[in-house]
Amino acid sequence: GVAISTYAKYCYNKLQKAALTGAKKGLKKPNIEEIRHAKNAVFNPSMFGSSLQDIINMQKERYPDRQLPWVQTRLSEEVLALNGDQTEGIFRVPGDIDEVNALKLQVDQWKIPTGLEDPHVPASLLKLWYRELEEPLIPHEFYEQCITHYENPEAAIAVVHSLPRINKMVLCYLIRFLQVFVQPANVAVTKMDVNNLAMVMAPNCLRCQSDDPRIIFENTRKEMSFIRVLIQHLDTSFMEGVL
């Protein structure tokens, strides 16, 4: 009893996304559970590839009081629970692709399975969630300000506070999370200092819209610097206890 146009619109959007980002990577063919999940995805939208506002709307029934996406906070907590802050190469070393895909399936059913052992798996999925947001975490209209103020802490922080509320909250939660990892005692073990963290996280927060390789190359450095400045200087104390 569902209009064909409903499926057509969904498939069209999926094809557009695949054309831009490529097909899902993995070593195995989809299993029965993945096929069943994909079949129902048109009625149960994924938390991956959606907009922040859509994700908040999805969770209203389950978590009406949450200000932040459950998927963001829950995966972040899981990384720390598995001692990710004491794991060499965290956020740089990828988790096993099939384990990441399996966890993604579980998360889309509002579950974090018990028995996870490798912090690289939730860390990889968390990066993927940021990267796949329908609109970048820092929206396109703020991009030029970011790469203009990439060395100016005061101006960079002003950009953050001018973001739409949900983007600001999600970004500040991310920066507060990364500030845990730049503590010297953690860096000594993870080998992931502020420069390394900024390098791996900047592409998940900012998206350059130019097709010119020279501009992309030049802006990559500025994007990294902007995120580094936020990790070093953004006061995120107001986010304490916020979920």
Buried (B, 14 or more C-beta within 10 A) or exposed (E): EEEEEEEEEBEEEBEEEEEEEEEEEBEEEBEEEBEEBEEEEBEEBBBBBBEBEBBBEBBEEEBEEBBBBBBBBBBBBBBBEBEBBBBEBBBBBBBBBBBBBBBBBBBBEBEBEEEBEBBBBBBBBBBBBBBBBBBBBBBEEBBEBBBBBBEBEEBBBEBBEEBBEBBBBBBBBBBBBBBEBBEEEBBEEBEBBBEBBBBBBBBBBBBBEEEEEEEEEBBBEBBBBBBBBBBBEBEBEEBEEBB
